[in-house]
Amino acid sequence: LYDATNQGAGLWSKNLDLPAKGFIIDGEELALLEPTGRFTIVSLKTGKELILAQVEPEPALQSIAVVASRGQYLLTTSQPPSGETNGVTASPLQNGWPAGHAVHGHVYAFDRSTGAAQWQTPAFISQHALPPDQPTESPVLVFARLKRVFRSGSATSSVGSVLCLDRRDGSVVFEEDGFSGQANFCDT
């Protein structure tokens, strides 16, 4: 990380295990997750490491997203779905933005001031999307998807699905799998 206003003075550097994935938080911070599970958040203004934590290893990591509030960082991971899907595929709702952040992986919560994990165990989210317009101080984290059921190679039905986690402990507080009709948009 370099300061372009100070003749390119170095602010921060780090050797990473690849393939590491990154996410810019509100244009102010950079979150990095390495496949070994090393999670780092660094300030883009100062180069100071704000969080350095260890989470479960993610050797097949595809992407991450972070939702930040005044007192918390929520890290979501995505990996390829594995195992039998029973003819079901899920895709993110559009909401006028490119598909959102696909989540098929863990969700972790960290205290923004101390970096300490806030949940006893991470949540696992299967084939949902994280709408990008999450209210930052909402008590829940919302996930949505369009679930298609396939029989003999063609889609036989499509239903909308919503899942909400309690930001305090990661528990499921609302889950509705089967809104009738085709759900194409989500506004949180």
C-alpha positions as CSV (number, residue, x, y, z in Angstrom):
1,L,0.0,0.0,0.0
2,Y,1.5,3.3,-1.1
3,D,0.7,6.9,-0.4
4,A,0.5,8.6,-3.8
5,T,0.4,12.1,-2.2
6,N,3.8,11.5,-0.5
7,Q,5.9,10.5,-3.5
8,G,4.8,6.9,-3.2
9,A,5.9,6.3,0.3
10,G,5.2,2.8,1.5
11,L,2.4,2.5,4.1
12,W,1.9,-1.3,4.4
13,S,2.9,-4.5,2.7
14,K,2.3,-8.1,3.4
15,N,3.3,-11.5,1.9
16,L,0.1,-13.5,1.2
17,D,-0.7,-17.1,0.7
18,L,-2.4,-17.4,-2.7
19,P,-5.1,-17.3,-3.9
20,A,-6.0,-14.7,-1.3
21,K,-9.2,-12.7,-1.9
22,G,-9.9,-9.1,-1.1
23,F,-12.8,-6.7,-0.5
24,I,-12.8,-2.9,-0.2
25,I,-14.9,-1.7,2.8
26,D,-16.6,1.6,2.2
27,G,-13.6,2.9,0.3
28,E,-11.7,3.2,3.5
29,E,-10.4,-0.3,4.4
30,L,-9.1,-3.4,2.7
31,A,-10.1,-6.9,3.9
32,L,-8.0,-9.9,2.9
33,L,-8.6,-13.5,3.5
34,E,-6.0,-16.1,2.7
35,P,-6.9,-19.8,2.0
36,T,-5.1,-20.7,5.3
37,G,-7.8,-18.7,7.1
38,R,-5.7,-15.7,8.0
39,F,-8.0,-12.6,7.9
40,T,-6.7,-9.1,7.8
41,I,-8.3,-5.7,7.7
42,V,-6.0,-2.7,7.0
43,S,-6.8,1.0,6.8
44,L,-6.2,2.5,3.4
45,K,-5.4,5.9,4.9
46,T,-2.8,4.9,7.4
47,G,-1.7,1.3,6.5
48,K,-2.5,0.2,10.1
49,E,-3.7,-3.3,10.5
50,L,-7.1,-3.0,12.2
51,I,-7.9,-6.7,12.4
52,L,-5.7,-9.8,12.3
53,A,-7.7,-13.0,13.0
54,Q,-7.7,-16.6,12.2
55,V,-10.8,-18.3,10.8
56,E,-11.4,-21.7,9.3
57,P,-9.1,-22.5,6.3
58,E,-10.8,-22.0,3.0
59,P,-8.7,-23.9,0.4
60,A,-11.3,-23.5,-2.3
61,L,-12.0,-19.8,-1.6
62,Q,-13.7,-18.0,-4.5
63,S,-14.6,-14.6,-3.0
64,I,-15.3,-12.6,0.2
65,A,-17.5,-9.7,1.2
66,V,-17.5,-7.6,4.4
67,V,-20.4,-5.7,5.9
68,A,-19.3,-3.0,8.4
69,S,-21.3,-1.3,11.0
70,R,-20.1,1.1,13.8
71,G,-19.2,-1.8,16.1
72,Q,-18.9,-4.9,13.9
73,Y,-17.4,-6.4,10.8
74,L,-19.3,-9.3,9.2
75,L,-17.1,-11.5,6.9
76,T,-18.8,-13.8,4.3
77,T,-16.9,-16.4,2.3
78,S,-17.8,-18.2,-0.9
79,Q,-16.6,-21.5,-2.1
80,P,-17.9,-23.8,-4.9
81,P,-20.9,-25.8,-3.8
82,S,-20.0,-29.4,-3.1
83,G,-22.0,-32.6,-2.9
84,E,-25.4,-33.5,-4.2
85,T,-27.7,-30.6,-4.9
86,N,-30.8,-32.8,-5.5
87,G,-31.6,-30.9,-8.7
88,V,-31.7,-27.5,-7.1
89,T,-29.6,-24.5,-8.2
90,A,-29.7,-21.1,-6.6
91,S,-28.7,-17.7,-8.1
92,P,-28.6,-14.2,-6.6
93,L,-31.5,-11.8,-7.2
94,Q,-30.5,-8.9,-9.4
95,N,-31.9,-5.7,-7.7
96,G,-30.5,-3.6,-10.5
97,W,-26.9,-4.5,-9.6
98,P,-24.7,-7.3,-10.9
99,A,-25.8,-10.4,-9.0
100,G,-24.5,-9.2,-5.6
101,H,-22.1,-11.2,-3.6
102,A,-22.7,-14.9,-3.9
103,V,-22.3,-16.7,-0.5
104,H,-21.8,-20.4,-0.2
105,G,-19.6,-20.5,2.9
106,H,-19.1,-19.2,6.4
107,V,-20.2,-15.9,8.0
108,Y,-18.0,-14.6,10.8
109,A,-18.6,-11.6,13.1
110,F,-15.7,-9.5,14.6
111,D,-15.8,-6.6,17.1
112,R,-14.7,-3.6,15.2
113,S,-12.7,-2.1,18.1
114,T,-10.9,-5.2,19.5
115,G,-10.9,-7.6,16.5
116,A,-12.3,-10.4,18.8
117,A,-14.7,-12.9,17.3
118,Q,-18.3,-12.2,18.5
119,W,-19.9,-15.5,17.6
120,Q,-19.2,-18.8,19.3
121,T,-19.2,-20.6,15.9
122,P,-19.5,-19.2,12.4
123,A,-22.7,-19.5,10.5
124,F,-22.8,-21.5,7.2
125,I,-24.9,-20.1,4.3
126,S,-25.7,-22.3,1.4
127,Q,-26.1,-20.8,-2.1
128,H,-27.5,-17.4,-1.2
129,A,-26.5,-13.9,-2.1
130,L,-25.7,-10.9,0.1
131,P,-27.6,-7.9,-1.2
132,P,-25.2,-4.9,-1.2
133,D,-27.7,-2.4,0.3
134,Q,-27.7,-3.9,3.8
135,P,-28.6,-1.3,6.4
136,T,-25.4,-0.9,8.4
137,E,-27.0,-0.8,11.8
138,S,-29.8,-3.4,11.2
139,P,-30.0,-6.1,13.9
140,V,-30.1,-8.7,11.1
141,L,-28.0,-9.7,8.1
142,V,-30.2,-10.5,5.0
143,F,-29.5,-13.1,2.3
144,A,-31.7,-13.8,-0.7
145,R,-31.8,-16.1,-3.7
146,L,-33.8,-17.4,-6.6
147,K,-34.0,-21.2,-6.3
148,R,-34.7,-23.3,-9.4
149,V,-35.6,-26.9,-9.2
150,F,-34.6,-29.0,-12.2
151,R,-36.1,-32.3,-13.3
152,S,-34.8,-34.1,-16.4
153,G,-32.5,-31.2,-17.4
154,S,-35.1,-28.4,-17.4
155,A,-36.3,-26.1,-14.7
156,T,-39.7,-27.1,-13.3
157,S,-40.2,-24.3,-10.7
158,S,-38.6,-21.2,-9.4
159,V,-39.1,-19.8,-5.9
160,G,-37.7,-16.9,-4.0
161,S,-35.9,-17.5,-0.7
162,V,-34.8,-15.2,2.2
163,L,-32.6,-15.9,5.2
164,C,-31.9,-13.5,8.0
165,L,-29.2,-14.0,10.7
166,D,-29.1,-12.3,14.1
167,R,-26.0,-10.1,14.1
168,R,-25.5,-10.7,17.8
169,D,-25.0,-14.4,17.7
170,G,-25.3,-15.7,14.1
171,S,-28.5,-17.6,14.7
172,V,-31.2,-17.8,12.1
173,V,-34.1,-15.5,13.0
174,F,-36.1,-15.7,9.7
175,E,-36.1,-18.2,6.9
176,E,-38.7,-18.4,4.1
177,D,-38.0,-20.8,1.3
178,G,-40.7,-20.7,-1.3
179,F,-42.1,-17.3,-2.1
180,S,-44.4,-18.2,-5.0
181,G,-43.7,-16.8,-8.4
182,Q,-40.4,-15.7,-9.7
183,A,-38.5,-13.3,-7.5
184,N,-36.2,-11.1,-9.5
185,F,-35.5,-8.2,-7.2
186,C,-34.6,-7.6,-3.6
187,D,-34.5,-4.4,-1.6
188,T,-33.2,-4.5,2.0
